[in-house]
Amino acid sequence: MSIDHLGGFIPEGDRATWMPDIWGYLALTYGIKSVIDIGAGYGHNIRWWHDLGFDARGVEGHPVALQESPCKEILVSHDYERGPYVPEREYDLSEICQQLRGRYEEGRDNAIIILAEGAGNAQSIADTIKDAIGFETRVTVLGHYQRGGAPSVFDRLLASRFGKSAVELLLQGERGVMVGLACNAMITTPLETVIRGSKRPQDEMVRLAEELGI
């Protein structure tokens, strides 16, 4: 079980929401292990949980709170204009093996695991799964697979359109932008916008994947 919101945006902490007795009761009664404080302000309340050993994180978008917080190490910066916050989670190989075994027992004899770049060594993970539950595993590098095959007519035309637009922009003195395609029209996006932050998966898609056992 997790708790969503615990406090306000007040430098010395919001006394109206400081309720350690109630928090302790909830923790003991419901077996709380992790807490996310959405709109954590300066983080005073979420720090109470963290200091007691809970897996606690505060999510805050106000730059002043993030800069002046006495517990920056447990605050996560998130701008909700980019969409909902999805906590980062480390993969658990034992849990993955249990899910694969469950799928097999349900009659599904195949599964695809998508590993994000930098999250781990794909071959090592595949070998570990094979040794743990005895299933045959194969590793495919998506980037290598995508390079195969001859480009289609659309691919060739798109490459030509990208090149033409890029050269025209350079001749016009345009710098620091990326050429892109939107609604079949050529557009430009400032490089500062391209590299800003990271694009997280939609909450709905994450829940759908978990429900479908993907």
Beta strands, then each sheet from edge to edge (+ up, - down):
strand 1: 34-38
strand 2: 55-60
strand 3: 75-77
strand 4: 177-182
strand 5: 185-190
sheet 1: 1+ 2+ 3+
sheet 2: 4+ 5-
end
